[in-house]
Amino acid sequence: MTGHFKAFVAPMMNAEIFDSMPENLQNIIIEESINSGKYMTKLIIEGEEKLIQDLQNNERVTFVRASEIDISAFQDATAPTYDVFPEWSDGLYERVSSILK
């Protein structure tokens, strides 16, 4: 259970269109984007907890908690994955990583 998968919601919108909207509508979009992200996070956590409960009853399933895993080794082993996406903006991985830390 490395926690390496995180669901994430990011609204996409043309910046010129967003900037042309009245401030009250921009605020609604921002506020509801945050609300939808919180709701999605709640659903993901609840779904994961239910799946864990269901699987704990299966004696063929063993859970290994993140505290028992060398996360650095996991990150190092999966780092080359990001090289598969050369069309990503320069520095995107570094920017996102710094935000998530």
N, C-alpha and C positions, 0 to 999 in steps of 0.2 A: 504494500500500500504506500507507494512512493508519492502520491499526490501530484504526479506529473501531468495529469490531464485536468485542465481547468476549463470549464465552459465559460464563454465570455460573449457579452452582447456589446456591439458597437454600432450605433446608428451611422449610416452612410448617407450623405446628402451633399449636393453641390454647394460649395461654399458661397458662390454668388447668390444663389437662390436663398440660402439661409440668411445671408447678410442683408438681403432685400426685404426680409420679413419684418413686421413690427416687433419690437422688443418683447412685448407680452407673449407673442406666439413663439419666439425663440426660447423664452423662459419655460413655456409649457413643454416644448420638445425636449429641452434639457432635463427638466424635472421628471417627465414621464420616462425618459430614457434611463435615468437613475432608478426610478421605481421599477421598471421592467427588469433591469439588471438584478436588483435585490430579489424580485420575485423569482426570476430564473435561478438564482443562487439557492434560494430556499427549496425550490423543486429538485434541483440537482442533489442537494444535501439529503433531503428526505428520501429520494430515490436510492441514493447510495446506501443510506442506513437500512432501508428495507431490503435491498439486495444482500447486504452483509448479514442481516438477521436470517434471511432465507438460506444463504449458503452455509452459515454456521451450523445448521442442522445436518449438513452433508459431511460425513466423516472422511470423505476423499478430498476435502478442501482444507487448505492450511493458509491462514492469514499471516503475513509477515508485515509488521508495522514499520512505518518509516523510521522510527527510533532504532530499529534493528538493522537498518540498511545503510550502506555507505553511499549517501546521496551524491557526493562528489564524484565517486567512481561511475555512478549511473549517468550523471550529467556529462562526464568526459566521454563515456562510451557512446552517447547519443549525439554529441556535438556535431559530428560530420553530417548529420541530417540537414542542417541548415545550409550546407554548401550545395545541396540539391536544388535550391531555389535561387539561381543567379539573378533572376529578374526582380528580386526584392530590392527596395531602395537601399542605397549605401547606408550602413550604420543602423538599419532597422532593428536587427537582432540586439545590438548593444543598447539602443534606446529603450526597447521594450524590456530587456533584462534589467536595466537600471531602475525602471519604474516598478517592476514586480518585486524587487528586493526589499 
